[in-house]
């Protein structure tokens, strides 16, 4: 009975020893896994360095600009209206069409105008026939000057009168000597008086006939003037473009009755364009006629349009204390449009030093420009203000100094303080 009591404690001891071993092994495995997790966390907390290329900020003399904004407008613009009233029978242009000066835009009904031309032409022919008859009466040809003494009737009357005058003077001498009778003298004197009346009557008739010629000539001139007016009115049936340009508006419709106050089209000349800007009072001395300008628009951000200062107002605006300046901008290909908002740079005569970096080093988001300066193996993010471009370089007005290195690749992977490798 004593043997069973000895065996039972030995079994309990063996079981306890096995359980202790298992607990030690489990604790060892748990500690190893915790060390592995700690190593992984430390590795994730330290990001890998980003490989970048760099460029050194340089200083270069750049031309200086005075920058202003304004709206583009056409060099010339005109609203075209007909010179006579009538019904539109033909339209030769549409919105956006290019027209040359003298090109027909709209044609009006000219039936009535043609009838007036025919009527006045008949009047001219009638007046010319009357003129020819009047000229034949006085013996002159068309365009020939009038000399009353060259008329046959007047010439014959003058010769007869001169002969009678001579005979009368001879008879006066003979009657004094008693060689002729008083009755013969009186007869010759009466004959002289009669011839004188005939001569004066011939002169008067010739002058009347010539006056009729002058009246007939005036009638012809008046009829020809009426004919010219009728022809002119007929030509007004064609409405022409007064300038070279593009059709900006064409409100006229086919079959519409238009008057002399009705606009049928608007023509605008867009090369060159005009750009009116206001110069602050303190910058008046920097602009002059003939100065070069460079113009950019939001529609063509990568393209510069050249021009020059064409006109300068003589007065400063009292309220804004600005000077109005007008530039002419070349518009090849008519890509710019009147009404567009534009930024103009007026080239100054002097140059100034500027810090330049490659344009690819700058990242612009929401209107804010940033780049990364590489210093002591880390990237420093800086907000910068951009200036003008010079080829593939861009001016940095502030934020970067000369000889500082900036990242030019993989900048989208960089953040402030990040380690880099080159």
GIMOJO-V287521 format. One record per backbone hydrogen bond with DSSP energy under -0.5 kcal/mol. CO is the residue of the C=O (numbers start at 1). NH is the residue of the N-H. E is the energy in kcal/mol with one decimal. If there is no record, write none. Layout:
CO;NH;E  CO;NH;E
This chain:
1;5;-0.6  2;6;-0.9  3;6;-0.6  3;7;-1.7  4;8;-1.4  5;9;-0.6  6;10;-0.8  7;11;-1.3  8;12;-1.6  9;13;-1.9  10;14;-1.8  11;15;-1.9  12;16;-1.9  13;17;-2.1  14;18;-1.9  15;19;-1.9  16;20;-2.0  17;21;-1.7  18;22;-1.9  19;23;-2.0  20;24;-1.9  21;25;-2.0  22;26;-2.1  23;27;-2.0  24;28;-2.0  25;29;-2.2  26;30;-2.2  27;31;-1.9  28;32;-1.6  29;33;-2.0  30;34;-1.9  31;35;-1.8  32;36;-1.9  33;37;-2.2  34;38;-2.2  35;39;-1.9  36;40;-2.1  37;41;-2.2  38;42;-1.9  39;43;-1.7  40;44;-2.1  41;45;-1.7  42;46;-0.7  43;46;-0.6  45;47;-0.7  50;421;-2.3  53;408;-3.3  53;409;-0.8  55;406;-2.8  57;403;-2.9  58;356;-3.2  60;354;-1.8  62;352;-2.3  64;348;-3.2  65;67;-0.6  66;346;-3.0  68;344;-3.0  70;342;-3.1  71;276;-0.9  72;339;-3.4  73;274;-3.3  76;269;-3.4  78;80;-0.6  78;267;-2.6  80;264;-2.9  80;265;-1.2  86;258;-2.9  87;109;-2.1  88;255;-2.3  90;107;-2.7  94;97;-2.4  97;247;-2.5  99;245;-2.3  100;103;-2.1  103;241;-2.2  105;92;-2.8  105;93;-0.6  106;239;-3.4  107;89;-2.6  107;90;-1.5  110;114;-2.2  111;115;-1.9  112;116;-2.1  113;117;-1.8  114;118;-2.2  115;119;-2.2  116;120;-2.4  117;121;-2.1  118;122;-1.8  119;123;-1.7  120;124;-2.1  121;125;-2.1  122;126;-2.1  123;127;-2.4  124;128;-2.2  125;129;-1.7  126;130;-1.9  127;131;-1.9  128;132;-2.1  129;133;-1.8  130;134;-2.1  131;135;-2.5  132;136;-2.0  133;137;-1.4  134;138;-1.0  135;139;-0.6  135;140;-2.3  141;144;-2.5  147;150;-1.6  148;151;-1.3  151;155;-2.6  152;156;-2.7  153;157;-1.9  154;158;-2.1  155;159;-2.1  156;160;-2.4  157;161;-2.0  158;162;-2.4  159;163;-2.2  160;164;-2.1  161;165;-2.2  162;166;-1.9  163;167;-2.3  164;168;-2.2  165;169;-2.1  166;170;-2.1  167;171;-2.3  168;172;-1.8  169;173;-1.3  170;174;-2.0  171;175;-2.5  172;176;-1.1  173;177;-1.2  174;178;-0.7  174;179;-2.3  174;180;-0.7  181;185;-1.5  182;186;-2.4  183;187;-1.9  184;188;-2.1  185;189;-2.3  186;190;-2.3  187;191;-1.9  188;192;-2.3  189;193;-2.4  190;194;-2.0  191;195;-2.3  192;196;-2.1  193;197;-1.9  194;198;-2.1  195;199;-2.4  196;200;-2.5  197;201;-2.4  198;202;-2.3  199;203;-2.4  200;204;-2.5  201;205;-2.6  202;206;-2.3  203;207;-2.5  204;208;-2.2  205;209;-2.6  206;210;-2.3  207;211;-2.4  208;212;-2.1  209;213;-1.7  210;214;-2.6  211;215;-2.5  212;216;-2.5  213;217;-2.6  214;218;-2.4  215;219;-2.4  216;220;-2.1  217;221;-2.6  218;222;-2.7  219;223;-2.4  220;224;-2.6  221;225;-2.2  222;226;-2.2  223;227;-2.1  224;228;-2.6  225;229;-2.5  226;230;-2.3  227;231;-2.7  228;232;-2.7  229;233;-2.7  230;234;-2.1  231;235;-2.3  232;236;-1.6  234;237;-1.3  235;238;-1.8  237;108;-3.7  237;239;-0.6  238;240;-0.6  239;105;-3.6  239;106;-1.2  241;102;-3.2  245;99;-3.1  246;248;-0.8  246;268;-2.5  247;96;-2.9  249;266;-2.7  253;256;-1.9  256;88;-2.8  256;258;-0.6  258;86;-2.3  259;82;-0.5  259;262;-1.4  262;82;-0.6  262;264;-0.5  264;252;-1.0  265;80;-3.4  266;248;-2.8  266;249;-1.2  267;78;-2.6  268;246;-2.9  268;270;-0.6  269;75;-2.1  269;76;-0.9  272;75;-0.7  273;329;-2.8  274;73;-2.5  275;277;-0.5  275;327;-2.8  276;71;-0.6  277;279;-0.5  277;325;-3.0  279;323;-2.8  280;283;-1.8  281;284;-1.3  283;286;-1.5  284;287;-1.5  288;291;-1.8  291;309;-2.4  292;347;-1.8  293;307;-1.6  294;345;-3.1  295;305;-2.6  296;343;-2.8  298;301;-0.6  300;297;-0.7  300;303;-1.6  305;295;-2.6  306;330;-2.4  307;293;-1.9  308;310;-0.6  308;328;-2.5  309;290;-3.3  311;326;-3.0  315;324;-0.6  317;321;-2.2  317;322;-0.6  321;281;-1.4  322;317;-3.1  323;279;-3.1  324;313;-2.7  325;277;-2.9  326;310;-2.1  326;311;-2.3  327;275;-2.4  327;329;-0.5  328;308;-1.8  329;272;-0.5  329;273;-2.8  331;334;-2.0  332;335;-0.8  337;340;-1.9  340;72;-2.8  341;298;-0.6  342;70;-2.2  343;296;-2.5  344;68;-2.4  344;346;-0.5  345;294;-2.4  345;347;-0.7  346;66;-2.3  350;64;-1.5  352;62;-2.8  354;60;-2.3  355;396;-3.1  356;58;-2.2  357;394;-2.7  358;361;-1.8  359;362;-1.4  363;365;-0.5  363;370;-2.5  365;368;-1.9  368;365;-2.6  369;384;-2.2  370;363;-3.0  371;373;-0.5  371;382;-2.7  372;407;-2.5  373;375;-0.6  373;380;-2.8  375;378;-1.4  377;420;-2.3  378;375;-2.7  378;380;-0.5  379;381;-0.6  379;417;-3.6  380;373;-2.8  382;371;-2.0  384;369;-0.6  384;386;-0.5  385;397;-3.1  385;398;-0.7  388;395;-2.4  390;393;-1.6  392;359;-2.7  393;390;-2.8  394;357;-1.9  395;387;-2.4  395;397;-0.6  396;355;-0.6  398;385;-1.2  401;404;-1.5  404;57;-2.9  405;374;-2.4  406;55;-2.0  410;413;-1.5  411;414;-0.9  415;418;-1.9  418;379;-2.5  419;50;-2.0  421;52;-2.2
